[in-house]
Structures are given as structure tokens and as C-alpha cells.
Amino acid sequence: MASAGFCRMLTIMAIILVAGRSASADPDMLQDICVADLASAVKVNGFVCKSNTSADDFFSALLANPGATNNTFGSLVTGANVQRIPGLNTLGVSLSRIDYAPGGLNPPHTHPRATEIVFVLYGELEVGFITTANVLYPKIIKKGEIFVFPRGLVHFQKNNGTVPAAVIAAFNSQLPGTQTISTTLFGASPPVPDNVLSKAFQISTFEVQKIKFRFAPK
Ligand code: MN
């Protein structure tokens, strides 16, 4: 029957559309606001909505001042996501501020749930992302300029200058998630077996242990 075939085709198209939507960003919201109840024990995809809300649930001064960059990498990411601004729950957006000391690096990492777009507040950065075909897209960006890191791709920013740098980063997720490659592999708990990392990186297990020591969970 032609109509049965047509129905089957429509069903397949609907499934593809639904699958495509859910794979593109955070799911659509079903009401005006759903301020996250971060203390709730109920687990859902996102956070359950709390009942008493105010303008403060949608406010933060978290990114107003530079973060402290006196750490190993010489950079600090301050996340203004749903965990800090509960009003962001179900809205599919968030911001971060990233500060870089001279020589500071935001090491190679990925965001599993979001594309990132950065705007340089001041300073100059060497940035880049790497495609799944292992092609690097490098760029030097300075004050007032923007750069995009496509969802899920490994990327980094480095301040090669002699003065501090800072960016505002926007994400199409209320909680983009971050996996820093070096920390993920060498600082996991329980640890990734030495022989896995030795084979993966083509180095000795002694060298693996040396790197692991530096990324040991504090
Ligand atoms: Mn990033």
C-alpha cells in the first residue's frame, strides 16, 4: 500500500527530526521559568524547579572581577552556569570568564554539551581547535575580537603576551561540562591503568607515572 509506505516514511522523518533536535543543544523549555532547586534530591535531566523565585535567581556579579591566575596553568575559568545562576535552568545558555596570566594556558579541553564563543576583553591570545580529522584551526585574537570553538572539539587558549588577558565565553548550554584532556587521562580517580596510557601515548610506564604524579587529585 502506498499510504502505509508514506506513513512509515513520515514516522522515520519524525524520528530523525526529534533525534536531530535533542542532539543539537539543551532541550527546549516548557514554561517561562524553571529556577533550579539545586538542593533537591530528585534527579531529572537538568534540575527540578523551585517554587519561591526572585530576580536574584537570574543575577550574578561572578564575572565582574578578574579571577586568580596564580596556579600551575596560569589561567582561571570562572563559570556562570546553572550551578551558580539557578535561573538558567532549562534556558540553554551560560557564560564563563577566563583570565590568563602572562604565559598562561587554558589547556586542551572539550565541552560535551556546547559550542563556545569567546570575546576578548583585553590582551592577546593564541587559540585553536582541532577537528576529528586532526586538523588544527589556529588563530591569534585580541581585544574586541571573537572566536568560535565548535561543540565537542578539543580546543585551547594561550597568552603569549607580557600582560594579562581575559575573555568572556558564551555557551549554548546551561552546563556545558568540561573535560581537560591531560587531567581526564592522568588525574582520573580511580586511575586509568598505566599500561593503557603507556600504549596510547607510546611512552614508558615510568613516564606515565611521572605525569600522573603531577595530575594526582589534590
Ligand atoms: Mn572551552
Residues whose N, C-alpha, C, O or C-beta is under 5 A from the ligand:
A	BS01	MN	E116
